[in-house]
Structure formats: C-alpha cells, structure tokens
Amino acid sequence: MSPSFPLVATAVTVQLPVQRTWKPAQELLMTPGGTWYLRTLPTGEFYEWDLKFAGLIWVEAQTLRDFHHDMMGAYHSFRFCDPLRNLLAWSEDLTQAVWTVSGGVAVTLFANPVAGVAQGMRIVNAGAAEGLASQTVGCAPTFPYSVAATARSNGGSTMGLLIGGKRSDVAVTAQWQEFQFSAIPGGSVDQVTFAIAIPAGGEVELAGVQADFGADSPEYRRSEGRQGLFTQARFKDDALVVSGADVGVFSAEATVIASAEE
C-alpha cells in the first residue's frame, strides 16, 4: 500500500488548530461568445486540510520535509488519517457490517441515547470463549494508535481493548467510565484491527468507540458510514514552508487534499 503521512510532533499527526474544508469540484468554461464562467460539478468533491505546526525541534521538522520530498511534492499519493474524524466507522452501532462480531456475541442498541454520552449498546457474550467485536482499518501498523471506549457493566465484567496483537484488559464497573489504550500494533500485515473483547459470560454496555492515529486520544467523535482513513491523499503544493521561529525551534505549514468520494 501507499506510504502514510507521518507523526510529526511527537505523538500526533497534527497540532491544533487544524482546519478541514469541503470543496466542490469546478470547471472553467468559455461560451461561444467568449464569456468565461465557473461551473460546479455534481461529483468530484474533495477535502482540504490546512496543517500548521509550531514549536518543532529540527528532527520533527526534518520528518515532514523528508516525507514531502519522498512524495515529490504533490505528485505521489499517501495514506492520511483525518485528525478530525474517528478512524472507526459506525462508532455507536456495532451491528453494522463493517464490524465483525464473534459467534455467541449479541449486540443490542439502546432505545434511547445515553444522556451526555452517546448512543448506547449492550454486548452480551453467551459463548464459552472470549468474544470480539472488531474493525479493520487500512493503516500502517508501524505507527502508534489509540483506542478508547466509554463503558459500564451492571454485573461487573472485564473488557479488553485491542490494537492489532496488543491489548489492555480493564475492570468495568456499574458507572460510565472512559477507558483508553495506546500501542504500536506492528506485524507484517499492512492494516490495523481494533477490537473490544468480552469474556465468556460477560456483559458490557458501551457508549461510543473511537480509534485515533497517534498515542493520544482526543475527545470522542461520533462516526457513521465511513472510516477516518483516506488512502489517496496528496500534498496540495510542491512547496513546503518550514520556518525558524527561534534558535532550534521551527514551524511548518502544509496543505493535504483528498477526494471526498473515497
């Protein structure tokens, strides 16, 4: 698969503020009379991310410069994890086809959302072995990722948070609580599987699951039918701006674009 936009500033791919803009595709036409006008096309929409970095040390700035050089500016495409989007699709509905659920595991959506949290769902594992609800994203396994879930269990249960072959097991109580886990999944397969593990006979209620590129997990972002990975992103410009803000301190700006129809 194509290369991935790197982690530039320590554990994150971008710094705030970051701006994402949706733009329609347009074409410039000239009428027989010689008049020019701009027409918006019915397809071809794209996203544009304006990324700004500050307080970088030279190694971090060089990471971005090297990647821009390797991509030959705007020529080559790369994978880009949208920093404003949950990497996982259908974060509040594990009954959707994008989620793989083990046999013996039943997922039931709450009739009403959990106030101030998210749409709730109950996961019951009636099987004799641990059960998983998993989703695979085509991300590079060589970077750190984080997964987070808000959960409770009236009867008390354990729950596993998995990133590839790495996992963290937590004790879930009757109170809503957010659990987070970060890891570099590694492995030879060029994708990452995120999963929630429920022990045999266990019952857990969830209110939103989130995965992010980088070791930090920001505030929860609800998702529906698309994952947060763009596989054919590009730099908008052949030029990359890197400035020296102070002795040994640098800033950088870059714009990434990708089709909204991936």
Backbone hydrogen bonds, N-H to C=O, Kabsch-Sander energy under -0.5 kcal/mol:
donor,donor_aa,acceptor,acceptor_aa,energy
5,F,79,R,-2.9
8,V,6,P,-0.7
8,V,12,V,-0.8
9,A,12,V,-1.1
10,T,8,V,-1.0
11,A,9,A,-0.9
12,V,9,A,-1.6
19,Q,50,D,-1.5
21,T,48,E,-2.7
23,K,46,F,-3.0
27,E,39,R,-2.3
29,L,27,E,-0.6
29,L,37,Y,-2.7
31,T,35,T,-2.8
34,G,31,T,-2.6
37,Y,29,L,-2.5
39,R,27,E,-2.9
41,L,25,A,-3.1
46,F,23,K,-2.7
47,Y,258,A,-3.2
48,E,21,T,-2.0
49,W,256,V,-3.2
50,D,19,Q,-2.7
50,D,48,E,-0.5
51,L,49,W,-0.8
51,L,254,A,-3.0
53,F,252,A,-3.2
56,L,250,F,-2.7
61,A,57,I,-2.3
62,Q,58,W,-2.9
63,T,59,V,-1.5
64,L,60,E,-1.5
65,R,61,A,-2.2
66,D,62,Q,-3.1
67,F,63,T,-2.0
68,H,64,L,-2.4
69,H,65,R,-2.3
70,D,66,D,-2.7
71,M,67,F,-2.0
72,M,69,H,-1.4
73,G,68,H,-2.4
75,Y,72,M,-1.3
76,H,71,M,-2.5
78,F,233,A,-2.3
79,R,3,P,-3.7
80,F,230,F,-2.8
82,D,80,F,-0.7
82,D,228,G,-2.8
85,R,82,D,-1.5
87,L,211,A,-2.3
90,W,224,E,-3.1
91,S,223,S,-0.6
92,E,223,S,-0.6
93,D,90,W,-1.3
96,Q,93,D,-1.4
99,W,96,Q,-1.8
100,T,134,S,-3.1
101,V,99,W,-0.6
102,S,132,L,-2.6
105,V,102,S,-1.7
106,A,104,G,-0.5
106,A,124,V,-2.8
108,T,122,R,-2.4
110,F,120,G,-2.8
114,V,118,A,-3.1
115,A,113,P,-0.6
117,V,114,V,-2.5
121,M,206,L,-2.1
122,R,108,T,-3.3
123,I,204,V,-3.2
124,V,106,A,-2.5
124,V,122,R,-0.5
125,N,202,G,-2.8
126,A,104,G,-2.7
126,A,124,V,-0.8
131,G,198,I,-3.0
133,A,196,I,-2.0
134,S,100,T,-2.7
135,Q,194,F,-2.6
137,V,192,V,-3.0
139,C,137,V,-1.8
143,F,140,A,-1.0
145,Y,183,A,-2.5
146,S,212,D,-2.2
147,V,181,F,-2.7
148,A,210,Q,-3.0
149,A,179,F,-2.2
150,T,208,G,-1.5
151,A,149,A,-0.5
151,A,177,Q,-2.6
152,R,205,E,-2.0
153,S,173,T,-3.3
156,G,153,S,-0.9
157,S,172,V,-1.6
159,M,170,V,-2.0
160,G,197,A,-2.4
161,L,168,S,-2.8
162,L,160,G,-0.5
162,L,195,A,-2.6
163,I,166,K,-2.7
164,G,193,T,-3.3
166,K,163,I,-2.1
168,S,161,L,-1.9
170,V,159,M,-2.7
172,V,157,S,-3.4
172,V,170,V,-0.5
177,Q,151,A,-1.7
179,F,149,A,-2.9
181,F,147,V,-2.0
183,A,145,Y,-2.3
186,G,141,P,-2.7
191,Q,189,V,-2.2
192,V,137,V,-3.0
194,F,135,Q,-2.8
194,F,192,V,-0.5
195,A,162,L,-1.9
196,I,133,A,-2.2
197,A,160,G,-2.6
198,I,131,G,-2.9
201,G,125,N,-1.7
202,G,199,P,-2.6
204,V,123,I,-2.4
205,E,152,R,-3.2
206,L,121,M,-2.8
207,A,150,T,-2.5
209,V,91,S,-1.0
210,Q,148,A,-2.9
212,D,146,S,-2.6
214,G,144,P,-2.4
214,G,212,D,-0.6
215,A,11,A,-1.0
216,D,11,A,-0.7
228,G,87,L,-0.8
230,F,80,F,-2.5
231,T,229,L,-0.5
233,A,78,F,-2.1
233,A,230,F,-0.5
234,R,257,I,-2.4
235,F,73,G,-0.6
236,K,255,T,-2.9
241,V,253,E,-1.2
242,V,240,L,-0.7
243,S,251,S,-2.8
245,A,243,S,-0.8
245,A,249,V,-1.5
246,D,249,V,-1.8
249,V,246,D,-1.8
250,F,56,L,-2.7
251,S,243,S,-2.7
252,A,53,F,-2.1
253,E,241,V,-2.2
254,A,51,L,-2.3
256,V,49,W,-2.2
257,I,234,R,-2.9
258,A,47,Y,-1.9
260,A,45,E,-2.5
261,E,45,E,-0.5
262,E,259,S,-0.9
